[in-house]
Amino acid sequence: MAKIQENLESHDDHSLRRVPDSDKRPMWQVLVVRLGFFACVSQLMLGATLGYGMSFWDAFWAVMFGSVILQIIGFGIGFAAAKEGLSTALLTRWSGFGNFGSLLIGLVIAISLTGWFGVQNGVFALGLYEATNMFNVQIWSVITGLGLTLLVVYGFKVLSYTANIGLPFFLVAVGIAAYKMLATADIGSLLVSPAPGTALPMGVAITMVTGGFVVGVVTTPDISRYVRTWKDVFWMTAISTFVGELTICLIAVLMAHAVKSPDVVTIMLSLSGWIGASIVLFSTIKTNDLNLYSSSLGLTNSMNIFFKKNFNRATMTIVVGLFGTFMSVAGILDKFIGFLVLLGVVIPPVVGVVIVDYFILKRSRAELDESRRKNELPKHSESWNPISIVAWAAGFAVGYFVTDIGVSSLNSLVASGVVYYICMKLFGSAIKVETGISDMGSDHHSAKV
């Protein structure tokens, strides 16, 4: 047992500390991981859903607007993380939310990405079952879920390996399908043809685009903390968003129009056969490992705050991996569209608060700057900031209830940032900020993390 524990601790990946300069990576290495997240089966599923319910050009504008929103969010929070070397959950401790708020955010991230892990694991298992006609979907879900969990235990290094292998195969498979589509279909007709299925409103479509990947964008710090400069963050987020989101999604839109189906497996089967479909299905590994990785970082932060002791990221990976596997066995895939829309308004308000606090109010910047020079975490953080929780809730309420004006995910982000800024200016000076990390003991905590 001691040897197993030692092995787990060696793969902690700086879950509760800054990433040191010695562990920073070239931009292209992090870009491949990030691009692998966007260029995935879920993107094809999203594009196919849009294509089945919209004309090509309506889908184009929905994806374009959604991509711009994702780029703005990803660059803003990714830049802060690259500078500080902190994961999303850790960054929120000193960017508006304090310990209690950071605990809640870590749990939300863990639950959300564990859900995504369940969705994509279900797609993988379904594909393997249809390809082999062996066992059943539930058994395959267990096999694939546990296998991927064991891979992610080894951390960022495995993310890079799986992206380097899976991304080229995925792009080749989609390229083969696109080529066959171009060879057998009239592209001019596909570009002007009406939606094959029930019409999808533009606002809902844009929210699906942002909601489908907003959790991954909000967790940009989990990988951007490994890059060196703001330019690296910009190109990493821009290339991955516009190449991965726009290109892959629009190809899937055309596929849906060509085969009159929103089912990505059916589309790939009809256009590139089982070889292409298998490659696409196996490429879920490169995306799902990032879901599991960020989920484990979020849970590690929350457990650290709640129990006032350090937990190992590799151990948390096993916990969330087992839970995500259970969710895929339970059939979370059936809730796919509703899940996307809900995530589109729950997560963005977090970014609104973080960006306002870090870049405009700069409440903890002095402590962050001083501790960064020593490659440590700040010794103190506020226990909680009630205004950030109110702003988060207000952003969610705006995004959830205001559905006939603008885009829900963007509305929620802007609303939370505005409410937070105004309330902090009005009431912030009246709030007594509690320093220290509750009963954890600041010196003890700083030494351990």
Sequence and secondary structure as in RCSB ss.txt:
>XXXX:A:sequence
MAKIQENLESHDDHSLRRVPDSDKRPMWQVLVVRLGFFACVSQLMLGATLGYGMSFWDAFWAVMFGSVILQIIGF
GIGFAAAKEGLSTALLTRWSGFGNFGSLLIGLVIAISLTGWFGVQNGVFALGLYEATNMFNVQIWSVITGLGLTL
LVVYGFKVLSYTANIGLPFFLVAVGIAAYKMLATADIGSLLVSPAPGTALPMGVAITMVTGGFVVGVVTTPDISR
YVRTWKDVFWMTAISTFVGELTICLIAVLMAHAVKSPDVVTIMLSLSGWIGASIVLFSTIKTNDLNLYSSSLGLT
NSMNIFFKKNFNRATMTIVVGLFGTFMSVAGILDKFIGFLVLLGVVIPPVVGVVIVDYFILKRSRAELDESRRKN
ELPKHSESWNPISIVAWAAGFAVGYFVTDIGVSSLNSLVASGVVYYICMKLFGSAIKVETGISDMGSDHHSAKV
>XXXX:A:secstr
 HHHHHHHHTT TTTTS   GGG   HHHHHHHHHHHHSSHHHHHHHHHHHHHS HHHHHHHHHHHHHHHHHHHH
HHHHHHHHHT  HHHHHIIIIIHHHHHHHHHHHHHHHHHHHHHHHHHHHHHHHHHHH  S HHHHHHHHHHHHHH
HHTTTHHHHHHHHHHHHHHHHHHHHHHHHHHHHHS HHHHHH   SSS   HHHHHHHHHHHHHHHHHTTHHHHT
T  SHHHHHHHHHHIIIIIIIIHHHHHHHHHHHHT   HHHHHHHHHHHHHHHHHHHTHHHHHHHHHHHHHHHHH
HHHHHHHTS   HHHHHHHHHHHHHHHHHHTGGGGHHHHHHHHHHHSHHHHHHHHIIIIII TTHHHHHHHHHTT
S  S   S  HHHHHHHHHHHHHHHH  SSS HHHHHHHHHHHHHHHHHHHHGGGS    S TTS HHHHHHH 
